[in-house]
Amino acid sequence: MPGITWPPNDTDRNRFLCRLQLAVYVAAALYFGAFALATGAFVPWAIFTVALAAALVAGAAMLLMRAQRQGPGR
């Protein structure tokens, strides 16, 4: 079993999955952010916060994979 590595290995599959995660989390953050602003309820704010944090982590993973692809010193 390969285990979990951070940053993710730069493979086509990982790039695709990170892009998909980023799109889903940003869409969820936008939806629940708008819903939270409209209602002021706690649960949409909580979901918005978690989705925003997950989007930031997926974005960081994409940037780190790009740095792996470009190689050291670039």
C-alpha positions as CSV (number, residue, x, y, z in Angstrom):
1,M,0.0,0.0,0.0
2,P,1.6,3.3,-1.1
3,G,0.3,5.5,1.8
4,I,-0.4,9.2,1.8
5,T,2.3,11.7,0.7
6,W,2.3,15.5,1.0
7,P,2.6,17.1,-1.3
8,P,0.9,14.7,-3.7
9,N,3.0,13.0,-6.3
10,D,2.8,14.9,-9.6
11,T,0.8,12.4,-11.8
12,D,-1.9,13.0,-14.3
13,R,-4.4,11.3,-12.0
14,N,-3.5,13.5,-9.0
15,R,-3.7,16.7,-11.1
16,F,-7.1,15.7,-12.3
17,L,-8.4,14.8,-8.8
18,C,-7.0,18.1,-7.4
19,R,-8.6,20.1,-10.1
20,L,-11.9,18.3,-9.5
21,Q,-11.7,18.8,-5.7
22,L,-10.9,22.5,-6.2
23,A,-13.9,23.0,-8.4
24,V,-16.3,21.1,-6.1
25,Y,-15.1,22.9,-2.9
26,V,-15.1,26.4,-4.5
27,A,-18.7,25.7,-5.8
28,A,-19.8,24.5,-2.4
29,A,-18.2,27.5,-0.7
30,L,-19.9,29.9,-3.0
31,Y,-23.2,28.3,-2.7
32,F,-23.2,27.9,1.1
33,G,-21.6,31.4,1.5
34,A,-24.4,33.0,-0.4
35,F,-26.9,30.9,1.6
36,A,-25.3,31.9,4.9
37,L,-25.4,35.6,4.0
38,A,-29.0,35.3,3.0
39,T,-30.2,33.5,6.1
40,G,-27.6,34.2,8.8
41,A,-27.9,30.6,10.1
42,F,-25.0,28.8,11.8
43,V,-25.0,25.6,9.8
44,P,-24.4,27.2,6.4
45,W,-21.6,29.3,7.9
46,A,-20.0,26.2,9.3
47,I,-20.2,24.4,5.9
48,F,-18.9,27.5,4.1
49,T,-15.9,27.6,6.5
50,V,-15.1,23.9,6.0
51,A,-15.5,24.1,2.2
52,L,-13.3,27.2,2.0
53,A,-10.6,25.5,4.1
54,A,-10.7,22.4,1.8
55,A,-10.5,24.6,-1.3
56,L,-7.4,26.3,0.1
57,V,-5.8,22.9,0.8
58,A,-6.6,21.6,-2.7
59,G,-5.2,24.8,-4.1
60,A,-2.0,24.5,-2.1
61,A,-1.6,20.9,-3.3
62,M,-1.9,22.0,-6.9
63,L,0.8,24.7,-6.4
64,L,3.1,22.2,-4.7
65,M,2.6,19.6,-7.5
66,R,3.4,22.4,-10.1
67,A,6.6,23.2,-8.2
68,Q,7.5,19.4,-8.3
69,R,6.9,19.4,-12.1
70,Q,9.1,22.4,-12.7
71,G,12.0,20.9,-10.7
72,P,14.3,22.4,-8.1
73,G,15.7,25.9,-8.6
74,R,12.9,27.2,-10.9
